[in-house]
Amino acid sequence: MVFAGFSGSIMARGIKIGDEVAITATVRRRVTEDRVSVSIPSYGFPHSIVDRTSTLKKGQPIELTGDVLRVDEKTVTLNLSPPVTVDISTVRLVTSYVAPQRKKPLVDKPT
């Protein structure tokens, strides 16, 4: 089966829908007592995360993890609440998705 616009480089990276990936962001500033604004590489919008500890400082790198929602030729959309689309080269695979195995067959045995 061949998909239109499918590039083999995606499979070379080994990232597929459902995988857990990580991206390294940089802390921009503290917005409130429990929220921090971060800058995500190749994502042109500000993003804030919940941080209940007060140990994060401006310029410090932080790793964000999320599940892959969509994979294109050069981009990956991951669920960081809200979904964030970044270049495929900026993400790192943490855990590969494995589909659950069926314990019982779909069809009943003939009687």
TIBAKE-336670 format. One record per atom (N, C-alpha, C): x, y, z. Coordinates in Angstrom, 2 decimals. Layout:
BEGIN
{px=X; py=Y; pz=Z};
...
END
This chain:
BEGIN
{px=0.84; py=-1.17; pz=0.00};
{px=0.00; py=0.00; pz=0.00};
{px=0.89; py=1.23; pz=0.00};
{px=0.65; py=2.17; pz=-0.91};
{px=1.45; py=3.38; pz=-1.01};
{px=0.55; py=4.58; pz=-0.74};
{px=1.00; py=5.47; pz=0.13};
{px=0.24; py=6.66; pz=0.46};
{px=0.78; py=7.84; pz=-0.34};
{px=-0.12; py=8.68; pz=-0.85};
{px=0.32; py=9.85; pz=-1.60};
{px=1.02; py=10.82; pz=-0.67};
{px=2.19; py=11.28; pz=-1.08};
{px=2.94; py=12.25; pz=-0.28};
{px=3.71; py=11.63; pz=0.87};
{px=3.75; py=10.31; pz=0.94};
{px=4.45; py=9.65; pz=2.04};
{px=5.94; py=9.60; pz=1.74};
{px=6.72; py=9.99; pz=2.70};
{px=8.17; py=10.00; pz=2.54};
{px=8.78; py=8.92; pz=3.41};
{px=9.76; py=8.24; pz=2.90};
{px=10.44; py=7.19; pz=3.66};
{px=11.24; py=7.73; pz=4.83};
{px=11.53; py=9.04; pz=4.85};
{px=12.31; py=9.60; pz=5.93};
{px=11.58; py=9.55; pz=7.26};
{px=10.26; py=9.49; pz=7.22};
{px=9.49; py=9.40; pz=8.46};
{px=9.76; py=8.06; pz=9.13};
{px=9.75; py=7.01; pz=8.36};
{px=10.00; py=5.70; pz=8.93};
{px=11.46; py=5.58; pz=9.37};
{px=12.35; py=6.30; pz=8.68};
{px=13.75; py=6.26; pz=9.08};
{px=13.92; py=6.87; pz=10.47};
{px=13.16; py=7.92; pz=10.78};
{px=13.22; py=8.51; pz=12.10};
{px=12.56; py=7.61; pz=13.13};
{px=11.62; py=6.76; pz=12.68};
{px=10.96; py=5.84; pz=13.58};
{px=9.85; py=6.44; pz=14.40};
{px=9.33; py=7.60; pz=14.00};
{px=8.26; py=8.25; pz=14.73};
{px=6.95; py=8.00; pz=14.01};
{px=5.96; py=7.51; pz=14.77};
{px=4.65; py=7.24; pz=14.20};
{px=3.56; py=7.70; pz=15.17};
{px=2.33; py=7.69; pz=14.73};
{px=1.21; py=8.14; pz=15.55};
{px=1.09; py=7.26; pz=16.79};
{px=0.92; py=7.90; pz=17.93};
{px=0.79; py=7.19; pz=19.20};
{px=2.07; py=7.12; pz=20.00};
{px=3.22; py=7.38; pz=19.37};
{px=4.49; py=7.35; pz=20.09};
{px=4.56; py=8.49; pz=21.10};
{px=5.31; py=8.28; pz=22.16};
{px=5.58; py=9.34; pz=23.13};
{px=6.93; py=9.95; pz=22.76};
{px=6.94; py=11.27; pz=22.53};
{px=8.17; py=11.95; pz=22.14};
{px=8.45; py=13.09; pz=23.12};
{px=9.70; py=13.54; pz=23.13};
{px=10.11; py=14.64; pz=23.99};
{px=10.70; py=15.75; pz=23.14};
{px=10.54; py=16.97; pz=23.61};
{px=11.11; py=18.14; pz=22.95};
{px=11.70; py=19.03; pz=24.05};
{px=12.85; py=19.62; pz=23.77};
{px=13.51; py=20.48; pz=24.75};
{px=13.10; py=21.93; pz=24.49};
{px=12.47; py=22.54; pz=25.47};
{px=12.04; py=23.93; pz=25.39};
{px=12.90; py=24.77; pz=26.34};
{px=12.85; py=26.09; pz=26.14};
{px=13.61; py=27.01; pz=26.99};
{px=12.63; py=27.88; pz=27.77};
{px=12.88; py=28.02; pz=29.06};
{px=12.01; py=28.84; pz=29.91};
{px=12.19; py=30.31; pz=29.54};
{px=11.09; py=31.00; pz=29.26};
{px=11.13; py=32.43; pz=28.92};
{px=10.96; py=33.30; pz=30.16};
{px=9.88; py=33.04; pz=30.92};
{px=9.63; py=33.81; pz=32.14};
{px=8.53; py=33.14; pz=32.95};
{px=8.40; py=33.54; pz=34.19};
{px=7.32; py=33.05; pz=35.04};
{px=6.12; py=33.97; pz=34.84};
{px=4.97; py=33.38; pz=34.46};
{px=3.76; py=34.16; pz=34.20};
{px=3.00; py=34.39; pz=35.50};
{px=2.70; py=33.32; pz=36.22};
{px=2.06; py=33.41; pz=37.53};
{px=2.85; py=32.52; pz=38.48};
{px=2.32; py=32.34; pz=39.69};
{px=3.01; py=31.51; pz=40.67};
{px=3.16; py=30.06; pz=40.20};
{px=2.16; py=29.56; pz=39.44};
{px=2.20; py=28.16; pz=39.03};
{px=2.30; py=27.96; pz=37.52};
{px=2.55; py=29.02; pz=36.75};
{px=2.68; py=28.90; pz=35.30};
{px=3.98; py=29.52; pz=34.82};
{px=4.60; py=28.85; pz=33.80};
{px=5.85; py=29.31; pz=33.21};
{px=5.68; py=29.38; pz=31.71};
{px=6.14; py=30.47; pz=31.09};
{px=6.12; py=30.60; pz=29.64};
{px=7.39; py=29.99; pz=29.08};
{px=7.24; py=29.13; pz=28.04};
{px=8.40; py=28.46; pz=27.44};
{px=8.43; py=28.73; pz=25.94};
{px=9.63; py=28.67; pz=25.38};
{px=9.84; py=28.82; pz=23.95};
{px=10.17; py=27.45; pz=23.38};
{px=9.36; py=27.00; pz=22.41};
{px=9.55; py=25.68; pz=21.80};
{px=10.22; py=25.88; pz=20.45};
{px=11.32; py=25.16; pz=20.16};
{px=12.01; py=25.32; pz=18.87};
{px=11.09; py=24.99; pz=17.70};
{px=11.16; py=25.77; pz=16.64};
{px=10.40; py=25.64; pz=15.40};
{px=8.90; py=25.81; pz=15.58};
{px=8.44; py=26.32; pz=16.72};
{px=7.04; py=26.61; pz=16.98};
{px=6.96; py=28.10; pz=17.22};
{px=6.28; py=28.83; pz=16.38};
{px=6.32; py=30.27; pz=16.39};
{px=5.41; py=30.97; pz=17.38};
{px=4.88; py=30.26; pz=18.35};
{px=3.96; py=30.86; pz=19.29};
{px=4.43; py=30.61; pz=20.72};
{px=4.08; py=31.50; pz=21.67};
{px=4.44; py=31.24; pz=23.07};
{px=3.60; py=30.10; pz=23.62};
{px=4.14; py=29.40; pz=24.56};
{px=3.44; py=28.27; pz=25.17};
{px=3.70; py=28.32; pz=26.66};
{px=2.67; py=28.06; pz=27.47};
{px=2.88; py=28.06; pz=28.92};
{px=2.55; py=26.69; pz=29.48};
{px=3.25; py=26.33; pz=30.53};
{px=3.05; py=25.06; pz=31.20};
{px=2.85; py=25.29; pz=32.68};
{px=2.27; py=24.32; pz=33.36};
{px=2.07; py=24.41; pz=34.80};
{px=3.35; py=23.94; pz=35.49};
{px=3.85; py=24.75; pz=36.40};
{px=5.04; py=24.41; pz=37.18};
{px=4.79; py=24.84; pz=38.61};
{px=4.47; py=23.88; pz=39.47};
{px=4.16; py=24.19; pz=40.85};
{px=5.41; py=24.45; pz=41.69};
{px=6.56; py=24.02; pz=41.19};
{px=7.81; py=24.31; pz=41.90};
{px=8.32; py=25.66; pz=41.42};
{px=9.07; py=26.31; pz=42.22};
{px=9.59; py=27.63; pz=41.85};
{px=11.07; py=27.54; pz=41.48};
{px=11.51; py=26.38; pz=41.02};
{px=12.93; py=26.19; pz=40.75};
{px=13.32; py=26.56; pz=39.32};
{px=12.37; py=26.70; pz=38.41};
{px=12.70; py=27.03; pz=37.03};
{px=13.08; py=28.51; pz=36.90};
{px=14.18; py=28.76; pz=36.20};
{px=14.68; py=30.12; pz=35.99};
{px=14.70; py=30.44; pz=34.50};
{px=14.76; py=31.70; pz=34.17};
{px=14.80; py=32.16; pz=32.79};
{px=16.03; py=31.60; pz=32.06};
{px=15.81; py=31.06; pz=30.85};
{px=16.90; py=30.51; pz=30.06};
{px=17.21; py=29.04; pz=30.32};
{px=16.57; py=28.46; pz=31.32};
{px=16.82; py=27.06; pz=31.67};
{px=16.09; py=26.13; pz=30.70};
{px=16.75; py=25.08; pz=30.20};
{px=16.06; py=24.12; pz=29.32};
{px=15.14; py=23.20; pz=30.13};
{px=14.03; py=22.84; pz=29.53};
{px=13.08; py=21.93; pz=30.16};
{px=12.57; py=20.96; pz=29.10};
{px=12.37; py=19.72; pz=29.47};
{px=11.92; py=18.71; pz=28.53};
{px=10.41; py=18.52; pz=28.65};
{px=9.70; py=18.65; pz=27.53};
{px=8.26; py=18.45; pz=27.48};
{px=7.98; py=17.16; pz=26.72};
{px=7.09; py=16.33; pz=27.24};
{px=6.74; py=15.08; pz=26.57};
{px=5.27; py=15.08; pz=26.19};
{px=4.97; py=14.42; pz=25.08};
{px=3.60; py=14.31; pz=24.61};
{px=3.47; py=13.21; pz=23.59};
{px=2.23; py=12.84; pz=23.29};
{px=1.96; py=11.80; pz=22.32};
{px=1.83; py=12.41; pz=20.93};
{px=2.27; py=11.66; pz=19.91};
{px=2.20; py=12.11; pz=18.53};
{px=0.77; py=11.96; pz=18.03};
{px=0.21; py=13.06; pz=17.50};
{px=-1.13; py=13.04; pz=16.94};
{px=-1.11; py=12.92; pz=15.42};
{px=-0.08; py=13.49; pz=14.78};
{px=0.00; py=13.50; pz=13.32};
{px=1.45; py=13.58; pz=12.89};
{px=1.77; py=12.90; pz=11.78};
{px=3.11; py=12.92; pz=11.23};
{px=3.01; py=13.30; pz=9.76};
{px=3.72; py=14.36; pz=9.36};
{px=3.80; py=14.76; pz=7.96};
{px=5.23; py=14.53; pz=7.49};
{px=5.55; py=15.01; pz=6.28};
{px=6.88; py=14.79; pz=5.74};
{px=7.97; py=15.41; pz=6.61};
{px=7.78; py=16.66; pz=7.04};
{px=8.81; py=17.36; pz=7.81};
{px=8.34; py=17.82; pz=9.18};
{px=7.08; py=17.60; pz=9.52};
{px=6.55; py=18.09; pz=10.79};
{px=5.87; py=16.99; pz=11.58};
{px=5.78; py=17.22; pz=12.88};
{px=5.11; py=16.31; pz=13.80};
{px=4.19; py=17.15; pz=14.68};
{px=2.95; py=16.69; pz=14.87};
{px=2.03; py=17.36; pz=15.79};
{px=1.93; py=16.52; pz=17.04};
{px=2.26; py=17.13; pz=18.19};
{px=2.17; py=16.40; pz=19.44};
{px=1.21; py=17.07; pz=20.39};
{px=0.66; py=16.28; pz=21.27};
{px=-0.34; py=16.76; pz=22.21};
{px=0.35; py=17.27; pz=23.47};
{px=0.48; py=18.59; pz=23.55};
{px=1.01; py=19.22; pz=24.76};
{px=-0.09; py=20.01; pz=25.46};
{px=-1.32; py=19.81; pz=25.03};
{px=-2.50; py=20.54; pz=25.54};
{px=-2.30; py=22.04; pz=25.43};
{px=-2.44; py=22.64; pz=24.33};
{px=-3.03; py=22.26; pz=23.05};
{px=-2.02; py=21.56; pz=22.14};
{px=-2.50; py=21.01; pz=21.00};
{px=-1.58; py=20.39; pz=20.05};
{px=-0.56; py=21.39; pz=19.51};
{px=0.69; py=20.94; pz=19.36};
{px=1.79; py=21.78; pz=18.90};
{px=2.44; py=21.09; pz=17.70};
{px=2.64; py=21.83; pz=16.60};
{px=3.29; py=21.28; pz=15.41};
{px=4.70; py=21.83; pz=15.31};
{px=5.68; py=20.92; pz=15.28};
{px=7.10; py=21.29; pz=15.24};
{px=7.80; py=20.48; pz=14.15};
{px=9.03; py=20.88; pz=13.82};
{px=9.85; py=20.13; pz=12.87};
{px=10.17; py=18.76; pz=13.44};
{px=10.24; py=17.76; pz=12.56};
{px=10.51; py=16.39; pz=13.00};
{px=11.91; py=16.26; pz=13.59};
{px=12.83; py=17.15; pz=13.19};
{px=14.20; py=17.07; pz=13.69};
{px=14.35; py=17.55; pz=15.13};
{px=13.33; py=18.23; pz=15.68};
{px=13.43; py=18.76; pz=17.05};
{px=12.91; py=17.80; pz=18.10};
{px=12.27; py=16.70; pz=17.69};
{px=11.70; py=15.78; pz=18.67};
{px=12.59; py=14.55; pz=18.84};
{px=12.45; py=13.92; pz=19.99};
{px=13.22; py=12.72; pz=20.32};
{px=12.24; py=11.66; pz=20.79};
{px=12.36; py=10.46; pz=20.26};
{px=11.48; py=9.35; pz=20.60};
{px=11.77; py=8.88; pz=22.03};
{px=10.71; py=8.80; pz=22.85};
{px=10.84; py=8.32; pz=24.22};
{px=10.33; py=6.87; pz=24.31};
{px=9.08; py=6.67; pz=23.89};
{px=8.47; py=5.34; pz=23.94};
{px=7.70; py=5.10; pz=22.66};
{px=7.96; py=3.97; pz=22.00};
{px=7.25; py=3.63; pz=20.79};
{px=5.91; py=3.01; pz=21.14};
{px=4.87; py=3.35; pz=20.36};
{px=3.53; py=2.83; pz=20.61};
{px=3.43; py=1.40; pz=20.12};
{px=2.90; py=0.52; pz=20.94};
{px=2.65; py=-0.87; pz=20.57};
{px=1.16; py=-1.11; pz=20.72};
{px=0.50; py=-1.55; pz=19.65};
{px=-0.93; py=-1.79; pz=19.68};
{px=-1.24; py=-2.95; pz=20.61};
{px=-2.37; py=-2.88; pz=21.32};
{px=-2.73; py=-3.98; pz=22.22};
{px=-3.02; py=-5.25; pz=21.42};
{px=-2.64; py=-6.39; pz=22.00};
{px=-2.86; py=-7.68; pz=21.34};
{px=-4.22; py=-8.24; pz=21.76};
{px=-4.89; py=-8.84; pz=20.80};
{px=-6.20; py=-9.43; pz=21.04};
{px=-6.05; py=-10.77; pz=21.76};
{px=-6.83; py=-10.99; pz=22.83};
{px=-6.73; py=-12.23; pz=23.58};
{px=-7.69; py=-13.28; pz=23.04};
{px=-8.85; py=-12.84; pz=22.56};
{px=-9.82; py=-13.77; pz=22.00};
{px=-9.99; py=-13.45; pz=20.52};
{px=-10.25; py=-14.44; pz=19.69};
{px=-10.47; py=-14.16; pz=18.27};
{px=-11.77; py=-13.37; pz=18.06};
{px=-11.82; py=-12.64; pz=16.96};
{px=-13.01; py=-11.85; pz=16.65};
{px=-14.22; py=-12.74; pz=16.36};
{px=-13.99; py=-13.86; pz=15.72};
{px=-15.07; py=-14.74; pz=15.30};
{px=-15.20; py=-15.88; pz=16.29};
{px=-16.43; py=-16.20; pz=16.65};
{px=-16.69; py=-17.34; pz=17.53};
{px=-16.36; py=-18.64; pz=16.81};
{px=-16.01; py=-19.65; pz=17.57};
{px=-15.74; py=-20.97; pz=17.00};
{px=-17.06; py=-21.59; pz=16.55};
{px=-17.05; py=-22.26; pz=15.40};
{px=-18.31; py=-22.89; pz=14.96};
{px=-18.72; py=-24.01; pz=15.91};
{px=-20.01; py=-24.14; pz=16.11};
{px=-20.50; py=-25.19; pz=17.01};
{px=-21.21; py=-26.28; pz=16.27};
END
